[in-house]
Amino acid sequence: MNIFTNPKGKVVLFIDEIHRFNKLQQDALLPYVEKGSIILIGATTENPYFEVNKALVSRSTVFKFNELKKEDIKNIIEYAIKNKERGLGNYNLNIEEGVVDFLANIASGDVRTALNSLELAVLTTDMDENGVINITKDVIRNSVQSKKSVYDKMDDAHYDTISAFIKSMRGSDAQATVHYLARMIEGGEDPMFIARRIVICAAEDVGLANPKALVIANAAMQAVHQIGMPESRIILSEAAIYVAKSRKSNSAYLAIDEAISDVKNIDVGVVPMHIRNAPVEEMKKDGYHVGYKYPHDYEGGYVDQEYLPVEIKDKKYYTPKDWEVM
């Protein structure tokens, strides 16, 4: 936290990682921000709409800093290699062709990863007989160990990636489905969390167009629970691809949501007397169960009778797709 005074005499308060302040600490800043006695500048690597009090956010201007593009990172790396005051320009370096591209790729938008990897490679590599430090891709690989993950299960990438994963399955794109699945697996996501999302997609988006998808997705979730990683990656891939490639219908999803909306918002009446339960004979005297037609007594196991309350007897919740499997 840093405190400055601007030319107009107002206090400028800069708080780095403001999301680390708890709710009470953030609330304490609010009166001073509202009065204008301080100019608050907060920096955070988290989504401020989730991690900073809504009252503070609503009184602030939010600036989002996007990840750097590959070309931007390459330019910074090349500048660092040449700069003698703040970079590596004082070292006698021989940078193998393709190393800068490789560093830009493993950085995944974070230039610090690239610069730290390059610096570590230079500092830990011995000079050759000519006094030259040779930086190759293998040297960089040993310094960085692994490509920076583009998925962090604690920040926006978590929600963005799982959203992309679900939408890819819904959109029947198996290639994108597997790609986002790989991001989550490499990012350390809970495999059961992924499995549950596949089960939900099988019910919500595949639905009655291929009811078998729900069976497969649920079996996959059980198998993931029993097997664990790393083998569960195969189970998740199989189930996710199956759901992605299945025909889609959201008729069951729409039907239950509309029915729930009616139950919550309109007069849906009472259960018709003829389909009410009558566990004792005396209840039939009051009309319970009277007039009920037992479908199995009729040809085909079906008989036309009213099941909905009279107030909504013409309501249609379920509208099947032509391609549903029933």
JODA-V56386 format. One line per field, one symbol per residue. ss: DSSP state (H for helix, E for strand, C for the rest). phi: phi as a letter, one per 30 degrees, with the letter a starting at -180 (. if undefined). psi: psi as a letter, one per 30 degrees, with the letter a starting at -180 (. if undefined). A space follows every 50 residues. Layout:
ss=???
phi=???
psi=???
This chain:
ss=CEEEECCCCCEEEEEECHHHCCHHHHHHHHHHHHHCCEEEEEECCCCHHH HCCHHHHHCCCCCCCCCCCHHHHHHHHHHHHHCCCCCCCCCCEEECCCHH HHHHHHHCCCHHHHHHHHHHHHHHCCCCCCCCEEECHHHHHHHHCCCCCC CCCCCHHHHHHHHHHHHHHHCCCHHHHHHHHHHHHHCCCCHHHHHHHHHH HHHHHHHHHCCHHHHHHHHHHHHHHHHCCCCHHHHHHHHHHHHHHCCCCC HHHHHHHHHHHHHHHCCCCCCCHHHCCCCCHHHHCCCCCCCCCCHHHCHH HCCCCCCCCHHHCCCCCCCCCCCCCC
phi=.bbbbdediddcccbdhdddddeddddddeeddddidbccbccaccdddc cceeddddcbcccccddddedddddddddddcdddbbcddcdcbcdejdd dddddddhjcdddddddddddddccddddcicccccddddeddciadedc bbdcbeeedddddddddddddicdddedddddeddddidddddddddddd ddddcdhddaedddddddddddddddciddddeddddddddddddddcac ddddddddddedddbbdcicdeddcddbdbdddddcjdidjdcdeddcdi ibbdadcdeedbdcdcccbdddcdcb
psi=kkklklfgfkkjjkjkhfffkleeeeeffeeeeefgfkjkjkkkfljffe fkkeeeefglkkkkjlkkleeeeeeeeeeeefkfegbgffkjkjjkkfee eeeeeffhfjfeeeeeeeeeeefgkllafggkjjjleeeeefefelkkkg kjgfaeeeeeeeeeeeeeeeggjeeeeeefeeeeeffgkjfeeeeeeeee eeeeeebffiffeeeeeeeeeeeeeeellfffeeeeeeeeeeeefllkkg eeeeeeeeeeeeeffljgalkkefglkifkeffffgfkfkgkkjefflkg gkkjlkfllefhfgkjekjklfgkj.
